[in-house]
Amino acid sequence: MHVTRKGQVTIPQKVRESMGIIPAETEVDFLQDEQGRWYLSKPNLAKKKSVVSGPYIKAQN
């Protein structure tokens, strides 16, 4: 996935559809677990401490 100079990425259509993300309407959060893995989550799921499973981005130090 390419990151723009502004730090933006495009969420693939398949992921947006699977998560119910509607462009210009849906907010998302990034959550990090104890092992340093990052997950994309919708805020209403984050409040329930649920995250979307699947590929993750490993934090690089």
C-alpha distance matrix in Angstrom:
0.0 3.8 6.6 9.8 13.2 14.2 11.6 10.2 7.0 7.8 8.8 9.2 12.9 13.9 12.9 14.6 17.6 18.0 18.0 20.1 18.0 19.7 18.2 20.5 22.4 20.5 19.7 17.3 17.7 15.9 18.4 18.8 21.2 23.8 21.9 19.1 16.5 14.7 14.8 14.1 17.6 19.8 22.6 25.4 24.0 23.6 27.3 28.2 26.2 24.1 20.4 18.2 18.0 15.2 12.3 12.1 10.6 13.5 14.9 15.5 19.0
3.8 0.0 3.8 6.4 9.7 11.3 9.3 8.3 6.2 8.0 10.4 11.4 14.9 16.7 15.7 16.7 19.9 20.7 20.5 22.2 19.5 20.7 18.6 20.4 22.8 21.3 20.3 18.4 18.8 17.2 20.0 20.5 23.2 25.8 23.9 20.9 18.7 16.7 17.2 16.2 19.6 21.5 24.0 27.0 26.0 25.4 29.0 30.3 28.4 26.7 23.0 21.1 21.2 18.7 15.9 15.1 13.0 15.5 16.1 16.1 19.1
6.6 3.8 0.0 3.8 6.7 7.8 5.6 5.4 5.1 8.3 11.0 13.1 16.4 18.5 16.9 17.4 20.9 21.8 20.9 22.4 19.4 20.5 18.0 19.2 21.6 20.1 18.7 16.9 16.9 15.4 18.4 19.0 22.2 24.7 23.2 19.8 18.1 15.8 16.5 15.5 18.7 20.5 22.4 25.8 25.1 24.1 27.5 29.2 27.3 26.0 22.6 21.2 21.8 19.8 17.1 15.6 13.0 15.2 14.9 15.0 17.6
9.8 6.4 3.8 0.0 3.8 5.2 5.1 5.2 6.5 9.3 12.7 14.9 17.8 20.4 19.1 18.9 22.4 23.8 22.8 23.8 20.5 20.9 17.9 18.6 21.4 20.6 19.3 18.2 18.6 17.6 20.9 21.9 25.2 27.7 26.5 23.0 21.5 18.9 19.6 18.1 21.0 22.2 23.9 27.3 27.1 26.1 29.3 31.3 29.7 28.6 25.3 24.0 25.0 23.2 20.6 19.2 16.7 18.8 18.2 18.0 20.2
13.2 9.7 6.7 3.8 0.0 3.8 5.4 7.4 9.8 12.9 16.2 18.6 21.5 24.1 22.6 22.3 25.9 27.2 25.9 26.8 23.4 23.6 20.5 20.6 23.5 22.8 21.1 20.2 20.2 19.2 22.4 23.1 26.6 28.8 27.8 24.1 23.1 20.7 21.7 20.5 23.2 24.4 25.6 29.2 29.2 27.9 30.8 33.2 31.5 30.8 27.6 26.7 27.8 26.1 23.5 21.7 18.8 20.4 19.1 18.5 19.9
14.2 11.3 7.8 5.2 3.8 0.0 3.8 5.6 9.1 12.1 15.1 18.1 20.6 23.4 21.6 20.8 24.4 25.8 24.1 24.7 21.1 21.2 18.1 17.7 20.5 19.8 18.0 17.4 17.6 17.1 20.5 21.6 25.3 27.7 27.2 23.5 22.5 19.6 20.4 18.7 21.0 21.8 22.7 26.3 26.7 25.3 28.0 30.6 29.2 28.7 25.8 25.1 26.7 25.5 23.3 21.3 18.6 20.5 19.0 19.0 20.4
11.6 9.3 5.6 5.1 5.4 3.8 0.0 3.8 6.8 10.4 12.9 16.0 19.0 21.2 19.1 18.7 22.5 23.4 21.7 22.8 19.4 20.2 17.5 17.6 19.9 18.6 16.5 15.1 14.9 13.9 17.1 18.1 21.6 24.1 23.4 19.8 18.7 15.9 16.8 15.5 18.1 19.3 20.4 24.1 24.0 22.5 25.4 27.8 26.1 25.5 22.5 21.9 23.2 22.0 19.8 17.6 14.9 16.7 15.4 15.7 17.4
10.2 8.3 5.4 5.2 7.4 5.6 3.8 0.0 3.8 6.9 9.6 12.7 15.4 17.9 16.0 15.3 19.0 20.3 18.7 19.6 16.1 16.7 14.0 14.4 16.9 15.7 14.2 13.1 13.7 13.3 16.8 18.4 21.9 24.8 24.2 20.7 19.0 15.8 15.9 13.9 16.3 17.2 18.8 22.2 22.3 21.3 24.3 26.5 25.1 24.1 21.1 20.0 21.6 20.4 18.4 16.8 14.8 17.3 16.7 17.6 19.9
7.0 6.2 5.1 6.5 9.8 9.1 6.8 3.8 0.0 3.8 6.4 9.2 12.3 14.5 12.8 12.7 16.3 17.4 16.3 17.5 14.4 15.4 13.1 14.6 16.8 15.3 14.2 12.7 13.6 12.9 16.3 17.9 21.0 24.1 23.2 19.9 17.6 14.6 14.2 12.2 15.0 16.3 18.5 21.6 21.2 20.7 24.0 25.7 24.2 22.7 19.4 17.8 19.0 17.4 15.5 14.4 12.9 15.9 16.1 17.3 20.1
7.8 8.0 8.3 9.3 12.9 12.1 10.4 6.9 3.8 0.0 3.8 6.1 8.7 11.4 10.3 9.8 13.2 14.8 14.2 15.0 12.1 12.8 10.7 12.9 15.2 13.9 13.8 12.7 14.5 14.4 17.8 19.7 22.6 25.9 25.0 22.1 19.3 16.3 15.1 12.5 14.9 15.7 18.5 21.2 20.8 20.9 24.2 25.6 24.5 22.6 19.3 17.2 18.5 16.9 15.4 15.2 14.5 18.0 18.8 20.3 23.3
8.8 10.4 11.0 12.7 16.2 15.1 12.9 9.6 6.4 3.8 0.0 3.8 6.5 8.4 6.6 6.5 10.0 11.1 10.6 11.8 9.3 11.0 10.0 12.8 14.1 12.2 12.3 10.7 12.7 12.7 15.8 18.0 20.6 24.1 23.3 20.8 17.6 14.5 12.6 9.9 12.1 12.9 16.1 18.4 17.7 18.2 21.6 22.6 21.7 19.4 16.1 13.7 15.1 13.7 12.8 13.1 13.3 17.0 18.3 20.4 23.6
9.2 11.4 13.1 14.9 18.6 18.1 16.0 12.7 9.2 6.1 3.8 0.0 3.8 5.5 5.4 6.3 8.7 10.0 10.8 12.1 10.5 12.1 11.6 15.0 16.2 14.5 15.3 13.9 15.9 15.9 18.6 20.5 22.6 26.1 25.0 22.8 19.4 16.7 14.7 12.3 14.4 15.3 18.8 20.6 19.6 20.6 24.0 24.6 23.6 20.9 17.6 14.6 15.4 13.5 12.8 14.1 14.8 18.5 20.4 22.4 25.8
12.9 14.9 16.4 17.8 21.5 20.6 19.0 15.4 12.3 8.7 6.5 3.8 0.0 3.8 5.4 5.0 6.1 8.5 9.9 10.2 9.2 10.1 10.3 14.1 15.0 13.8 15.5 14.8 17.4 18.0 20.7 23.0 25.0 28.6 27.7 25.8 22.3 19.5 17.0 14.2 15.5 15.6 19.2 20.5 19.7 21.4 24.5 24.8 24.5 21.6 18.7 15.6 16.7 15.2 15.3 17.0 18.1 21.9 23.9 26.0 29.4
13.9 16.7 18.5 20.4 24.1 23.4 21.2 17.9 14.5 11.4 8.4 5.5 3.8 0.0 3.8 5.5 5.2 6.1 8.6 9.9 10.1 12.0 13.1 16.9 17.1 15.4 16.9 15.6 18.0 18.3 20.3 22.4 23.9 27.4 26.4 25.0 21.3 18.9 16.1 13.9 15.0 15.5 19.3 20.2 18.8 20.7 23.9 23.7 23.2 19.9 17.1 13.7 14.2 12.7 13.3 15.7 17.5 21.2 23.6 26.0 29.6
12.9 15.7 16.9 19.1 22.6 21.6 19.1 16.0 12.8 10.3 6.6 5.4 5.4 3.8 0.0 3.8 5.5 5.0 6.1 8.3 8.1 11.0 12.2 15.6 15.5 13.1 14.0 12.3 14.3 14.5 16.5 18.7 20.3 23.9 23.2 21.6 18.0 15.4 12.5 10.1 11.2 12.1 15.9 17.0 15.5 17.1 20.4 20.3 19.7 16.5 13.6 10.3 11.3 10.1 10.9 12.7 14.6 18.4 20.6 23.2 26.7
14.6 16.7 17.4 18.9 22.3 20.8 18.7 15.3 12.7 9.8 6.5 6.3 5.0 5.5 3.8 0.0 3.8 5.5 5.3 5.8 4.7 7.2 8.6 12.0 11.9 9.8 11.5 10.6 13.5 14.6 17.1 19.9 21.8 25.6 25.3 23.5 20.0 17.0 13.9 10.7 11.1 10.8 14.4 15.5 14.8 16.7 19.6 20.0 19.9 17.1 14.6 11.8 13.7 13.3 14.2 15.4 17.0 20.7 22.4 25.1 28.3
17.6 19.9 20.9 22.4 25.9 24.4 22.5 19.0 16.3 13.2 10.0 8.7 6.1 5.2 5.5 3.8 0.0 3.8 5.5 5.0 6.3 8.1 10.4 14.0 13.3 11.7 14.0 13.6 16.5 17.8 19.9 22.6 24.2 27.9 27.7 26.2 22.7 19.9 16.6 13.6 13.4 12.7 16.4 16.6 15.9 18.4 21.0 20.9 21.2 18.1 16.0 13.0 14.7 14.5 16.0 17.9 19.9 23.5 25.6 28.3 31.7
18.0 20.7 21.8 23.8 27.2 25.8 23.4 20.3 17.4 14.8 11.1 10.0 8.5 6.1 5.0 5.5 3.8 0.0 3.8 5.7 7.8 10.7 13.3 16.6 15.5 13.1 14.7 13.5 15.8 16.7 18.2 20.7 21.8 25.4 25.1 24.1 20.5 18.1 14.6 12.2 11.8 11.8 15.5 15.4 13.9 16.5 19.3 18.6 18.7 15.3 13.2 10.0 11.4 11.5 13.7 15.8 18.3 21.8 24.1 27.1 30.4
18.0 20.5 20.9 22.8 25.9 24.1 21.7 18.7 16.3 14.2 10.6 10.8 9.9 8.6 6.1 5.3 5.5 3.8 0.0 3.8 5.5 9.1 11.8 14.5 13.0 10.1 11.3 10.1 12.4 13.8 15.3 18.2 19.5 23.3 23.5 22.3 18.9 16.1 12.4 9.6 8.5 8.0 11.7 11.8 10.5 13.0 15.8 15.5 15.7 12.6 10.7 8.2 10.7 11.6 13.8 15.0 17.3 20.7 22.6 25.7 28.8
20.1 22.2 22.4 23.8 26.8 24.7 22.8 19.6 17.5 15.0 11.8 12.1 10.2 9.9 8.3 5.8 5.0 5.7 3.8 0.0 3.8 6.3 9.7 12.4 10.4 8.3 10.7 10.8 13.9 16.0 17.9 21.1 22.7 26.4 26.9 25.5 22.3 19.3 15.6 12.4 10.9 9.1 12.3 12.0 11.9 14.7 16.8 16.9 17.8 15.1 13.7 11.7 14.4 15.4 17.4 18.5 20.5 24.0 25.6 28.7 31.7
18.0 19.5 19.4 20.5 23.4 21.1 19.4 16.1 14.4 12.1 9.3 10.5 9.2 10.1 8.1 4.7 6.3 7.8 5.5 3.8 0.0 3.8 6.4 9.1 7.8 5.5 7.9 8.3 11.8 14.1 16.6 19.9 22.1 25.9 26.3 24.4 21.4 18.0 14.7 11.1 10.1 8.2 11.3 12.1 12.5 14.5 16.9 17.7 18.3 16.0 14.3 12.4 15.4 16.0 17.3 17.8 19.2 22.7 23.9 26.8 29.7
19.7 20.7 20.5 20.9 23.6 21.2 20.2 16.7 15.4 12.8 11.0 12.1 10.1 12.0 11.0 7.2 8.1 10.7 9.1 6.3 3.8 0.0 3.8 6.4 5.4 5.3 8.7 10.5 14.2 16.9 19.7 23.1 25.5 29.3 29.8 27.7 24.7 21.2 18.2 14.4 13.4 11.1 13.6 14.3 15.4 17.4 19.4 20.5 21.5 19.5 17.9 16.2 19.2 19.6 20.7 21.2 22.2 25.8 26.8 29.5 32.2
18.2 18.6 18.0 17.9 20.5 18.1 17.5 14.0 13.1 10.7 10.0 11.6 10.3 13.1 12.2 8.6 10.4 13.3 11.8 9.7 6.4 3.8 0.0 3.8 5.4 6.3 8.9 10.8 14.4 16.9 20.1 23.4 26.2 30.0 30.3 27.8 25.0 21.4 18.8 15.1 14.8 12.8 15.0 16.5 17.8 19.1 21.2 22.9 23.5 21.7 19.8 18.2 21.0 21.0 21.4 21.6 22.0 25.5 26.1 28.5 31.2
20.5 20.4 19.2 18.6 20.6 17.7 17.6 14.4 14.6 12.9 12.8 15.0 14.1 16.9 15.6 12.0 14.0 16.6 14.5 12.4 9.1 6.4 3.8 0.0 3.8 6.2 8.3 11.1 14.6 17.4 20.8 24.2 27.2 30.9 31.5 28.8 26.4 22.7 20.4 16.6 16.0 13.7 14.9 16.6 18.5 19.5 21.2 23.3 24.1 22.9 21.3 20.3 23.4 23.7 24.1 23.7 23.8 27.1 27.3 29.5 31.8
22.4 22.8 21.6 21.4 23.5 20.5 19.9 16.9 16.8 15.2 14.1 16.2 15.0 17.1 15.5 11.9 13.3 15.5 13.0 10.4 7.8 5.4 5.4 3.8 0.0 3.8 6.8 10.1 13.7 17.0 19.9 23.5 26.3 29.9 30.9 28.6 26.2 22.5 19.7 16.0 14.5 11.6 12.5 13.6 15.9 17.2 18.4 20.5 21.7 20.6 19.5 18.8 22.2 23.1 24.0 23.7 24.2 27.5 27.8 30.4 32.7
20.5 21.3 20.1 20.6 22.8 19.8 18.6 15.7 15.3 13.9 12.2 14.5 13.8 15.4 13.1 9.8 11.7 13.1 10.1 8.3 5.5 5.3 6.3 6.2 3.8 0.0 3.8 6.6 10.3 13.6 16.3 20.0 22.6 26.3 27.3 25.1 22.6 19.0 16.1 12.4 10.7 7.8 9.1 10.5 12.4 13.6 15.3 17.2 18.1 16.9 15.7 15.1 18.6 19.7 20.7 20.3 21.0 24.2 24.6 27.5 29.8
19.7 20.3 18.7 19.3 21.1 18.0 16.5 14.2 14.2 13.8 12.3 15.3 15.5 16.9 14.0 11.5 14.0 14.7 11.3 10.7 7.9 8.7 8.9 8.3 6.8 3.8 0.0 3.8 7.0 10.5 13.3 16.9 19.8 23.4 24.5 22.2 20.1 16.4 13.9 10.5 8.9 6.4 6.9 9.4 11.2 11.4 13.2 15.6 16.1 15.5 14.2 14.3 17.7 19.0 19.7 18.7 19.0 21.9 21.8 24.7 26.8
17.3 18.4 16.9 18.2 20.2 17.4 15.1 13.1 12.7 12.7 10.7 13.9 14.8 15.6 12.3 10.6 13.6 13.5 10.1 10.8 8.3 10.5 10.8 11.1 10.1 6.6 3.8 0.0 3.8 6.9 9.8 13.4 16.2 19.9 20.9 18.5 16.3 12.6 10.1 6.8 5.6 4.5 5.9 9.1 9.6 9.3 12.0 14.1 13.8 13.0 11.1 11.2 14.5 15.7 16.2 15.0 15.4 18.2 18.3 21.4 23.6
17.7 18.8 16.9 18.6 20.2 17.6 14.9 13.7 13.6 14.5 12.7 15.9 17.4 18.0 14.3 13.5 16.5 15.8 12.4 13.9 11.8 14.2 14.4 14.6 13.7 10.3 7.0 3.8 0.0 3.8 6.3 10.0 13.0 16.5 17.7 15.3 13.6 10.0 8.2 5.9 5.1 5.9 6.0 9.7 9.5 7.7 10.7 13.0 11.9 11.7 9.8 10.9 13.9 15.3 15.6 13.6 13.6 15.9 15.6 18.8 20.7
15.9 17.2 15.4 17.6 19.2 17.1 13.9 13.3 12.9 14.4 12.7 15.9 18.0 18.3 14.5 14.6 17.8 16.7 13.8 16.0 14.1 16.9 16.9 17.4 17.0 13.6 10.5 6.9 3.8 0.0 3.8 6.8 10.1 13.6 14.4 11.7 10.0 6.4 5.5 4.8 6.1 8.6 9.2 12.5 11.4 9.2 12.5 14.3 12.2 12.0 9.5 10.4 12.6 13.5 13.2 10.6 10.3 12.2 11.9 15.2 17.1
18.4 20.0 18.4 20.9 22.4 20.5 17.1 16.8 16.3 17.8 15.8 18.6 20.7 20.3 16.5 17.1 19.9 18.2 15.3 17.9 16.6 19.7 20.1 20.8 19.9 16.3 13.3 9.8 6.3 3.8 0.0 3.8 6.7 10.2 11.5 9.5 8.2 5.5 5.1 6.5 7.0 9.9 10.0 12.7 10.8 8.0 11.2 12.5 9.7 10.0 7.9 10.0 11.7 13.2 13.3 10.5 10.6 11.7 11.4 15.0 16.7
18.8 20.5 19.0 21.9 23.1 21.6 18.1 18.4 17.9 19.7 18.0 20.5 23.0 22.4 18.7 19.9 22.6 20.7 18.2 21.1 19.9 23.1 23.4 24.2 23.5 20.0 16.9 13.4 10.0 6.8 3.8 0.0 3.8 6.9 7.9 5.8 5.5 4.4 6.3 9.1 10.4 13.6 13.7 16.2 14.0 11.1 14.0 14.9 11.5 12.0 10.0 11.9 12.5 13.6 13.1 9.8 9.5 9.4 8.8 12.5 13.9
21.2 23.2 22.2 25.2 26.6 25.3 21.6 21.9 21.0 22.6 20.6 22.6 25.0 23.9 20.3 21.8 24.2 21.8 19.5 22.7 22.1 25.5 26.2 27.2 26.3 22.6 19.8 16.2 13.0 10.1 6.7 3.8 0.0 3.8 5.5 5.4 5.5 6.6 8.1 11.4 12.3 15.6 15.7 17.5 14.8 12.1 14.7 14.7 11.0 11.5 10.0 12.2 12.0 13.5 13.4 10.5 11.0 10.3 10.4 13.9 15.2
23.8 25.8 24.7 27.7 28.8 27.7 24.1 24.8 24.1 25.9 24.1 26.1 28.6 27.4 23.9 25.6 27.9 25.4 23.3 26.4 25.9 29.3 30.0 30.9 29.9 26.3 23.4 19.9 16.5 13.6 10.2 6.9 3.8 0.0 3.8 5.5 7.5 9.7 11.7 15.2 16.1 19.3 19.1 20.8 18.1 15.3 17.4 17.3 13.5 14.5 13.4 15.7 15.1 16.4 16.1 13.2 13.3 11.5 11.3 14.2 14.7
21.9 23.9 23.2 26.5 27.8 27.2 23.4 24.2 23.2 25.0 23.3 25.0 27.7 26.4 23.2 25.3 27.7 25.1 23.5 26.9 26.3 29.8 30.3 31.5 30.9 27.3 24.5 20.9 17.7 14.4 11.5 7.9 5.5 3.8 0.0 3.8 5.7 9.0 11.6 15.3 17.0 20.5 21.0 22.9 20.0 17.6 20.1 19.9 16.1 16.2 14.5 15.9 14.6 15.1 14.1 11.3 11.2 8.8 9.2 11.8 12.8
19.1 20.9 19.8 23.0 24.1 23.5 19.8 20.7 19.9 22.1 20.8 22.8 25.8 25.0 21.6 23.5 26.2 24.1 22.3 25.5 24.4 27.7 27.8 28.8 28.6 25.1 22.2 18.5 15.3 11.7 9.5 5.8 5.4 5.5 3.8 0.0 3.8 6.5 9.9 13.3 15.4 19.0 19.5 21.8 19.3 16.7 19.5 19.9 16.3 16.5 14.2 15.5 14.7 14.8 13.3 9.9 8.8 6.4 5.8 8.8 10.1
16.5 18.7 18.1 21.5 23.1 22.5 18.7 19.0 17.6 19.3 17.6 19.4 22.3 21.3 18.0 20.0 22.7 20.5 18.9 22.3 21.4 24.7 25.0 26.4 26.2 22.6 20.1 16.3 13.6 10.0 8.2 5.5 5.5 7.5 5.7 3.8 0.0 3.8 6.7 10.4 12.8 16.5 17.7 19.9 17.2 15.1 18.4 18.5 15.0 14.4 11.6 12.2 11.2 11.1 9.6 6.2 5.9 4.9 6.2 9.8 12.2
14.7 16.7 15.8 18.9 20.7 19.6 15.9 15.8 14.6 16.3 14.5 16.7 19.5 18.9 15.4 17.0 19.9 18.1 16.1 19.3 18.0 21.2 21.4 22.7 22.5 19.0 16.4 12.6 10.0 6.4 5.5 4.4 6.6 9.7 9.0 6.5 3.8 0.0 3.8 7.0 9.6 13.3 14.5 17.1 14.8 12.8 16.2 16.9 13.8 13.0 9.9 10.4 10.5 10.5 9.2 5.7 5.3 6.4 7.1 10.8 13.4
14.8 17.2 16.5 19.6 21.7 20.4 16.8 15.9 14.2 15.1 12.6 14.7 17.0 16.1 12.5 13.9 16.6 14.6 12.4 15.6 14.7 18.2 18.8 20.4 19.7 16.1 13.9 10.1 8.2 5.5 5.1 6.3 8.1 11.7 11.6 9.9 6.7 3.8 0.0 3.8 6.3 10.0 11.9 14.1 11.6 10.3 14.0 14.4 11.7 10.2 6.7 6.8 7.7 8.3 8.2 5.9 7.2 9.5 10.8 14.4 17.1
14.1 16.2 15.5 18.1 20.5 18.7 15.5 13.9 12.2 12.5 9.9 12.3 14.2 13.9 10.1 10.7 13.6 12.2 9.6 12.4 11.1 14.4 15.1 16.6 16.0 12.4 10.5 6.8 5.9 4.8 6.5 9.1 11.4 15.2 15.3 13.3 10.4 7.0 3.8 0.0 3.8 7.1 9.6 12.1 10.2 9.5 13.3 14.1 12.3 10.6 7.2 6.6 8.8 9.5 9.8 8.4 9.4 12.4 13.4 16.8 19.5
17.6 19.6 18.7 21.0 23.2 21.0 18.1 16.3 15.0 14.9 12.1 14.4 15.5 15.0 11.2 11.1 13.4 11.8 8.5 10.9 10.1 13.4 14.8 16.0 14.5 10.7 8.9 5.6 5.1 6.1 7.0 10.4 12.3 16.1 17.0 15.4 12.8 9.6 6.3 3.8 0.0 3.8 6.2 8.3 6.5 6.3 9.9 10.8 9.7 8.0 5.6 6.0 9.4 11.3 12.6 11.6 13.0 15.6 16.5 20.0 22.4
19.8 21.5 20.5 22.2 24.4 21.8 19.3 17.2 16.3 15.7 12.9 15.3 15.6 15.5 12.1 10.8 12.7 11.8 8.0 9.1 8.2 11.1 12.8 13.7 11.6 7.8 6.4 4.5 5.9 8.6 9.9 13.6 15.6 19.3 20.5 19.0 16.5 13.3 10.0 7.1 3.8 0.0 3.8 5.6 5.4 6.4 9.1 10.4 10.6 9.3 8.1 8.6 12.3 14.3 15.9 15.2 16.5 19.3 19.9 23.3 25.6
22.6 24.0 22.4 23.9 25.6 22.7 20.4 18.8 18.5 18.5 16.1 18.8 19.2 19.3 15.9 14.4 16.4 15.5 11.7 12.3 11.3 13.6 15.0 14.9 12.5 9.1 6.9 5.9 6.0 9.2 10.0 13.7 15.7 19.1 21.0 19.5 17.7 14.5 11.9 9.6 6.2 3.8 0.0 3.8 5.3 4.9 6.4 8.9 9.6 9.7 9.6 11.3 14.9 17.3 18.8 17.6 18.5 20.8 20.9 24.3 26.1
25.4 27.0 25.8 27.3 29.2 26.3 24.1 22.2 21.6 21.2 18.4 20.6 20.5 20.2 17.0 15.5 16.6 15.4 11.8 12.0 12.1 14.3 16.5 16.6 13.6 10.5 9.4 9.1 9.7 12.5 12.7 16.2 17.5 20.8 22.9 21.8 19.9 17.1 14.1 12.1 8.3 5.6 3.8 0.0 3.8 5.5 5.4 7.0 9.1 8.9 10.1 11.8 15.4 18.3 20.4 19.6 21.2 23.5 23.8 27.4 29.3
24.0 26.0 25.1 27.1 29.2 26.7 24.0 22.3 21.2 20.8 17.7 19.6 19.7 18.8 15.5 14.8 15.9 13.9 10.5 11.9 12.5 15.4 17.8 18.5 15.9 12.4 11.2 9.6 9.5 11.4 10.8 14.0 14.8 18.1 20.0 19.3 17.2 14.8 11.6 10.2 6.5 5.4 5.3 3.8 0.0 3.8 5.4 5.3 6.4 5.3 6.5 8.5 11.9 15.1 17.4 16.8 18.8 21.0 21.8 25.4 27.5
23.6 25.4 24.1 26.1 27.9 25.3 22.5 21.3 20.7 20.9 18.2 20.6 21.4 20.7 17.1 16.7 18.4 16.5 13.0 14.7 14.5 17.4 19.1 19.5 17.2 13.6 11.4 9.3 7.7 9.2 8.0 11.1 12.1 15.3 17.6 16.7 15.1 12.8 10.3 9.5 6.3 6.4 4.9 5.5 3.8 0.0 3.8 5.3 4.8 5.6 6.5 9.5 12.6 15.6 17.4 16.0 17.4 19.1 19.4 23.0 24.7
27.3 29.0 27.5 29.3 30.8 28.0 25.4 24.3 24.0 24.2 21.6 24.0 24.5 23.9 20.4 19.6 21.0 19.3 15.8 16.8 16.9 19.4 21.2 21.2 18.4 15.3 13.2 12.0 10.7 12.5 11.2 14.0 14.7 17.4 20.1 19.5 18.4 16.2 14.0 13.3 9.9 9.1 6.4 5.4 5.4 3.8 0.0 3.8 5.4 7.5 9.7 12.8 15.9 19.1 21.1 19.7 21.1 22.5 22.6 26.2 27.5
28.2 30.3 29.2 31.3 33.2 30.6 27.8 26.5 25.7 25.6 22.6 24.6 24.8 23.7 20.3 20.0 20.9 18.6 15.5 16.9 17.7 20.5 22.9 23.3 20.5 17.2 15.6 14.1 13.0 14.3 12.5 14.9 14.7 17.3 19.9 19.9 18.5 16.9 14.4 14.1 10.8 10.4 8.9 7.0 5.3 5.3 3.8 0.0 3.8 5.4 8.7 11.8 14.4 18.0 20.5 19.6 21.5 23.0 23.5 27.2 28.8
26.2 28.4 27.3 29.7 31.5 29.2 26.1 25.1 24.2 24.5 21.7 23.6 24.5 23.2 19.7 19.9 21.2 18.7 15.7 17.8 18.3 21.5 23.5 24.1 21.7 18.1 16.1 13.8 11.9 12.2 9.7 11.5 11.0 13.5 16.1 16.3 15.0 13.8 11.7 12.3 9.7 10.6 9.6 9.1 6.4 4.8 5.4 3.8 0.0 3.8 6.6 10.2 12.3 15.8 17.9 16.7 18.5 19.6 20.1 23.9 25.4
24.1 26.7 26.0 28.6 30.8 28.7 25.5 24.1 22.7 22.6 19.4 20.9 21.6 19.9 16.5 17.1 18.1 15.3 12.6 15.1 16.0 19.5 21.7 22.9 20.6 16.9 15.5 13.0 11.7 12.0 10.0 12.0 11.5 14.5 16.2 16.5 14.4 13.0 10.2 10.6 8.0 9.3 9.7 8.9 5.3 5.6 7.5 5.4 3.8 0.0 3.8 6.9 9.1 12.7 15.3 14.7 17.1 18.7 19.9 23.6 25.7
20.4 23.0 22.6 25.3 27.6 25.8 22.5 21.1 19.4 19.3 16.1 17.6 18.7 17.1 13.6 14.6 16.0 13.2 10.7 13.7 14.3 17.9 19.8 21.3 19.5 15.7 14.2 11.1 9.8 9.5 7.9 10.0 10.0 13.4 14.5 14.2 11.6 9.9 6.7 7.2 5.6 8.1 9.6 10.1 6.5 6.5 9.7 8.7 6.6 3.8 0.0 3.7 6.2 9.5 11.8 11.1 13.6 15.5 16.9 20.7 23.0
18.2 21.1 21.2 24.0 26.7 25.1 21.9 20.0 17.8 17.2 13.7 14.6 15.6 13.7 10.3 11.8 13.0 10.0 8.2 11.7 12.4 16.2 18.2 20.3 18.8 15.1 14.3 11.2 10.9 10.4 10.0 11.9 12.2 15.7 15.9 15.5 12.2 10.4 6.8 6.6 6.0 8.6 11.3 11.8 8.5 9.5 12.8 11.8 10.2 6.9 3.7 0.0 3.8 6.6 9.3 9.7 12.7 15.2 17.2 20.8 23.6
18.0 21.2 21.8 25.0 27.8 26.7 23.2 21.6 19.0 18.5 15.1 15.4 16.7 14.2 11.3 13.7 14.7 11.4 10.7 14.4 15.4 19.2 21.0 23.4 22.2 18.6 17.7 14.5 13.9 12.6 11.7 12.5 12.0 15.1 14.6 14.7 11.2 10.5 7.7 8.8 9.4 12.3 14.9 15.4 11.9 12.6 15.9 14.4 12.3 9.1 6.2 3.8 0.0 3.7 7.0 8.2 11.8 13.9 16.6 20.0 23.0
15.2 18.7 19.8 23.2 26.1 25.5 22.0 20.4 17.4 16.9 13.7 13.5 15.2 12.7 10.1 13.3 14.5 11.5 11.6 15.4 16.0 19.6 21.0 23.7 23.1 19.7 19.0 15.7 15.3 13.5 13.2 13.6 13.5 16.4 15.1 14.8 11.1 10.5 8.3 9.5 11.3 14.3 17.3 18.3 15.1 15.6 19.1 18.0 15.8 12.7 9.5 6.6 3.7 0.0 3.8 6.3 10.0 12.5 15.6 18.7 22.0
12.3 15.9 17.1 20.6 23.5 23.3 19.8 18.4 15.5 15.4 12.8 12.8 15.3 13.3 10.9 14.2 16.0 13.7 13.8 17.4 17.3 20.7 21.4 24.1 24.0 20.7 19.7 16.2 15.6 13.2 13.3 13.1 13.4 16.1 14.1 13.3 9.6 9.2 8.2 9.8 12.6 15.9 18.8 20.4 17.4 17.4 21.1 20.5 17.9 15.3 11.8 9.3 7.0 3.8 0.0 3.8 7.0 9.6 13.0 15.6 19.2
12.1 15.1 15.6 19.2 21.7 21.3 17.6 16.8 14.4 15.2 13.1 14.1 17.0 15.7 12.7 15.4 17.9 15.8 15.0 18.5 17.8 21.2 21.6 23.7 23.7 20.3 18.7 15.0 13.6 10.6 10.5 9.8 10.5 13.2 11.3 9.9 6.2 5.7 5.9 8.4 11.6 15.2 17.6 19.6 16.8 16.0 19.7 19.6 16.7 14.7 11.1 9.7 8.2 6.3 3.8 0.0 3.8 6.3 9.4 12.4 15.7
10.6 13.0 13.0 16.7 18.8 18.6 14.9 14.8 12.9 14.5 13.3 14.8 18.1 17.5 14.6 17.0 19.9 18.3 17.3 20.5 19.2 22.2 22.0 23.8 24.2 21.0 19.0 15.4 13.6 10.3 10.6 9.5 11.0 13.3 11.2 8.8 5.9 5.3 7.2 9.4 13.0 16.5 18.5 21.2 18.8 17.4 21.1 21.5 18.5 17.1 13.6 12.7 11.8 10.0 7.0 3.8 0.0 3.8 6.3 9.0 12.5
13.5 15.5 15.2 18.8 20.4 20.5 16.7 17.3 15.9 18.0 17.0 18.5 21.9 21.2 18.4 20.7 23.5 21.8 20.7 24.0 22.7 25.8 25.5 27.1 27.5 24.2 21.9 18.2 15.9 12.2 11.7 9.4 10.3 11.5 8.8 6.4 4.9 6.4 9.5 12.4 15.6 19.3 20.8 23.5 21.0 19.1 22.5 23.0 19.6 18.7 15.5 15.2 13.9 12.5 9.6 6.3 3.8 0.0 3.8 6.3 9.6
14.9 16.1 14.9 18.2 19.1 19.0 15.4 16.7 16.1 18.8 18.3 20.4 23.9 23.6 20.6 22.4 25.6 24.1 22.6 25.6 23.9 26.8 26.1 27.3 27.8 24.6 21.8 18.3 15.6 11.9 11.4 8.8 10.4 11.3 9.2 5.8 6.2 7.1 10.8 13.4 16.5 19.9 20.9 23.8 21.8 19.4 22.6 23.5 20.1 19.9 16.9 17.2 16.6 15.6 13.0 9.4 6.3 3.8 0.0 3.8 6.5
15.5 16.1 15.0 18.0 18.5 19.0 15.7 17.6 17.3 20.3 20.4 22.4 26.0 26.0 23.2 25.1 28.3 27.1 25.7 28.7 26.8 29.5 28.5 29.5 30.4 27.5 24.7 21.4 18.8 15.2 15.0 12.5 13.9 14.2 11.8 8.8 9.8 10.8 14.4 16.8 20.0 23.3 24.3 27.4 25.4 23.0 26.2 27.2 23.9 23.6 20.7 20.8 20.0 18.7 15.6 12.4 9.0 6.3 3.8 0.0 3.8
19.0 19.1 17.6 20.2 19.9 20.4 17.4 19.9 20.1 23.3 23.6 25.8 29.4 29.6 26.7 28.3 31.7 30.4 28.8 31.7 29.7 32.2 31.2 31.8 32.7 29.8 26.8 23.6 20.7 17.1 16.7 13.9 15.2 14.7 12.8 10.1 12.2 13.4 17.1 19.5 22.4 25.6 26.1 29.3 27.5 24.7 27.5 28.8 25.4 25.7 23.0 23.6 23.0 22.0 19.2 15.7 12.5 9.6 6.5 3.8 0.0
